[in-house]
Amino acid sequence: MVIAPLVVILGLVLLVLIPVGWLIFFALLSLIPRHMRAPRIVWLVFVYVVWDAALLVCLLALWLASGFGWKLRSPAFVRAHYRLAAFFLRVLFWIFEAVLRLHVVTAGSDAADTALAHDEFVELFDHDLPLVVASRHGGPGDSFIVVHTMLNGVGRMPRIVLKDTLQWDPAIDVLLNRIPTRFIVPSGFAKVAIGGGRAVEAQIGALAEGLAGDDALVIFPEGGQATPLRRISRIERLRKAGRTDMAVRAEALRHVMPPQPGGVHAALTAAPDSDVVLIAHTGLERLSSMHDLWRELPMEKRIRMRAWRIPRADIPAEPDAQAEWLFGWFERLDAWIDAHDDAPRAD
């Protein structure tokens, strides 16, 4: 990739400025008024470029250590890449949470005791069976939050289904192409669908084969960030497909889009012993454009992530029944998000 060497060079140049920049920024951060957003943006861009460059250097070191790529696909080196990803995500989230004043709270129940709810969240991911983790897709960076939670929160090794646009980031592209991942072109939301279909479902099925007790296939059934225009397009497609009843129900959804069931069905068919974990989160819904991000800085948000685990025996096997089951669960996710949309800010 042509971009990768440029990112490394730029990162090395910026590293010269880190000692001064680090001290000045953290000395002044508490004094920066809320309306002064530019310094935060500049710092985060600075950090991300250096982070990307450092990750690329570490990935090069692993490639060399594997015998110039000879053992790169071996289980030992795949696990090494997972450990590397976990470490770099911890660093990235530590910095971004400090600068943006974000706080991610996980819950496996609606218990008022947040420590108990967190423990119940972790218990949902006990390493007894493989999991298919189906998350809503709402807000910038939510896929990073879910993957970070899998690696550093519950100790699962995620196999990830992501949009191909993430390959524009050179470090993410190299890293995810060394662990089980499928970059897909979704079926789209325009009148003429592109991508998607049986080919994507086959890729997801192949990715789910051989899931073990410490694995989790992470998928976003909505196929894209929920926006008003995309929601309207999805409802129109349901009507054209003759699913008028689902289209009527979809019109009542306020926060999520109707899920596309094909990918989940392909994953469960390829991994028949897997339970399913459904994830909803709130706190990023209003950030659908650069203008929204700029307006909200610093975010000072509590991002709450709620999970439910469904045993495989409770999931219909027949495709239409499974599609109805998944749709019903997304209605439940939508109701939960609606009830927790005004979560309090982090202290």
N, C-alpha and C positions, 0 to 999 in steps of 0.2 A: 504494500500500500504506500503510495507516494506521500500521503499526508503524515504518516507515522514518523519518519525521520524529521520532518519539519516541526512536529510537536515536541520531539525530544530536544532539538536544538533550541527552540523557544523556551522550553522548560529549564534547560541548563543556563540560559541567559538570565532568566528570572530568578534562578536560585541564588545568583550573586546578590540580589536585592532582598532576599528573605530576612536576614538578621535585622536590618534596619526597618523594613516594612512590618515585620512581625511585632517588634517592640512599639513602634509608633502607633500601629493600628490598635493593639490591645490597651495601650495607655490612653487612647482617645475614644475608644468604643463607647464607654459608659457616658461620655460627654456629648456624643453625637445625637442631636435631637431627632425625633421620629421623622420629621419631614425631610431630613438630609439623607436621601436614599442613595445618591451617587457613590459615596465612599464605600458603602456596603457592597454595591454591585461591582465596583472596581476590584475590591478585595476578593470577592467570590470568584470572579473571572480569573484573577491572578492565581488563587489557590487551585482552581480546577485544572488550569493548564499545567501547573507543576505536578499536580496529582496524576494527571493523564500521562505526562512524560515519565514520572517515576514508575508508574505501573508498566509502561512499555519497556523500560529498562529491565525491570524484574522479569517480565515475560521473556525477554531476550535471554536473560540468565538461565531461566528454566529450559528454554529451547537448547541452549548450549549444553546444559547439564544432562539433557535427555539423549545426548549423542547426536547433536544437530538435527533433532526432531525424530530420531529413530525410535525412542521409547515414549514419545509424547502422548500417545493414546493408551499407555499402560495404566492399570488402576492406580499405581503409586503416584504417577505424575498427574493423573486427573484429580486425585485427592489433594495433591500439592497445589494445583490451580484453585481448588475450592478454598483451601486455607489462605491462599494469597488474596482471593476475592473477599473473603471474610475480613481480613485485616484491613485492606484498603477501604472497604465500605465503612468499617468502624471509624477510621480516621476521617473519612469524608463526612459522615453524619455527625461526628463530634464537632467539626468546624462549622458545618452548616447550621446545626442546632444552636450553637452559641451565637452565631452572627444573626440568624433570622429569628432567634428566640422561639424555636420550635420544641415541642415535647411530644413524643409518640407514646401513647398509652395503649397497651394491649389488654383485651378482656375476653375470657371464655364464658362469661355470663354477665348478667346485668346487676350483679351484686354491688351494693353501695360501697363495700370494702374493696378498694382498688387493688390492694395487695392480694386478696383472695381471688379477685377476678383475673389478675395477672397469672397467678398460679394455675388457675383453671384453664387459661389459654395455653400455657405450656403443656399441661396434661393432655390436651387435645391432640398434641403432636407426638405422643409417646411412640417410641421406635418399636412398635409391635407389628405394624402392617405398612405397606406402601400407601402413599396418599396422592390423590389428585386434588390440588388446591385451586379452586375457582374463585377469582376475586373480581369485584367490581372495578371499573376503570374510570376514575374520576379525579382530575387534578394533575398538575405537572409533577413528574418524579414519583408517582405512586407505585410504579413497577419497581423502582429502586427500593422503596420502603418495604414492599412485600418480600423481595429477594433478600434484603438486609435482615429482615425479621426471620426468614427461614434459616439463614446461615448463622447469625449471631444471637438470635433470640431463642430458637428451639432446636438448633443443631441438625437441621435437615439439609441434605444436598439437593438443591433444586435443579430439575430439568425444566428449561424455560421455553415458553412459546411467546415470541415477541415480534412486533412489526419490523420489517426490514429497514425502516428509516434509522433505527438505532445503530446500524452499521456505519453511519457517517462518523461516529466517534471511533478513532483508530484503536484506542486501548480496549474499549468495550467490544469492538469487532474481533480483535485478536483473542481476547480472553474467552468470550462466549463461543468462539469457534473451536476452542480446545476442551470445552466441557459440553455435556449433552444439551444442545440448544437447537431450536428451529426458528429461523427468521422467515416470516411468512408475509405474503401480500394478502391482506384481508379482502373479502369479497366486495368491499366498498359500500358507499352509501349513495352513490349517484344512480340515475335511472338505468345506466348501463353498467352492470357489475364487472369489476376486474378482479383477477386473483380469486382466492377462496376456492370453494368447491371441493370435489373429491380429492384433488391432488394435495391440498392442504390437510385434509382429514387423514390421508394416507401418511403424510409426514408426521402428524401428531401421533398417530397410532404407532409408527415406528419408534418415535421418541419414548413412548410409554412402555415399550417392550422391556421386560427384565427389571422392572422397578423393584427395589429391595426395601427392607424395613426402615432404612435411614434415608430413603429418597422421597422426593415430592415433586410431581409434575405440576408446574405453575402455569395456569392458563387464564386468560381474560376473555370470557365468553361474549362480552359485548362487541369485541373486535375493534374497539377504538374508544377514545375519550368521549364521554357523554356530552353532547352539545344539543341545543334546541333543533338546529337544522338536521343533524344526524338522526335525532329521535323521530322527526317528522318523516325523513326518508325511510327509516326502518319500518315505521307504521304503514307507509304506503306500500312497501314491499310485502308486508304481511297481507294486506288487502288483495294485492295482485296475485298472491299465492293461494287465495281462497280461504285464508285463516282470519275471517272477519271477527270471530269471537276473541282471538288473541289481539287483534288490532284494537278492538274496543278496550280490552284490559290494559293494553300498552299505553293508551291515551291517558290512563289514570296514573301512570308512573311519573313521579316528579323528579327523581334523582338518577335513576338508572335507565338504560335502554333495554329493550327485549333481547335476551341472550340468543346467540346463535348456537344451537345444540349440537351441531355436527362434530366439533372438536372434542367436546366432553364425551360424547358417545364413542368416538374413535379411541380416546384414551382409556375409557372403562372397558371397552371390548378387548384392547390389547393388554390391559392389566386387570383381569377379572377379580383379583383378590383385594383391590384397592378400595379403601374408604374414601369419602369425599369430604373435604373441608371447604365450606363457603366462607368468604371474607367480605365484610363491609367495612368501610372506613369513612370518617367524616372529618372535615377540617380544610379540605382543599377544593371543595365544590365550586367556589366562586372564582377560581383562578383558571380561566379558560383562554386568556389572551395575555400578551405582553403588557397591555395597559392594566389588566387586573393585577398582575404581579407587581408592577411598579406602584400601584395605588396601595397595596397591602403591606409593602415593606416598611419597617421590619414586621414580619407576620405576627409574632407573638401569639401563636396558635397552639392549641392542644389537638393533636391528630389522634383520634381514638379509633382503634382497630378492634372489631368484634368478630369472633369466629364461631362457627357451629360445625360439629363433626357428625356426618351421617354414615352409619354403617352400610356396607355394600348390600346387605340383605334387604335394606329398606329402599333401595333404588331400583326402579323398574328397568328391565333389560330391553324391552321392546322400544324401538326408536321413538315412535309417536308418544307413548306413555312417558318415556324419559324426557322428551322435550317439554311435555306438560309439567312434569315434576320440576325441571330446572326453571321453567317460567314462574311457577308458583314460589320457588325459593327466591327468585329475584324480586318478586312482589314483596316478600318478607324482608329482604335486604332494603328495599326502597322504604318500607314502613319504619324500619329501625333507623335509617339515616334521617328520615323526616322527624323522628322523635328526638334525635340527638344532634340536630343541625346547628343548634346554638350552644355547642359545648363551651364551657368557660375557658378563658385563656390560661396558658401556663403561667405559673408564678415566676 
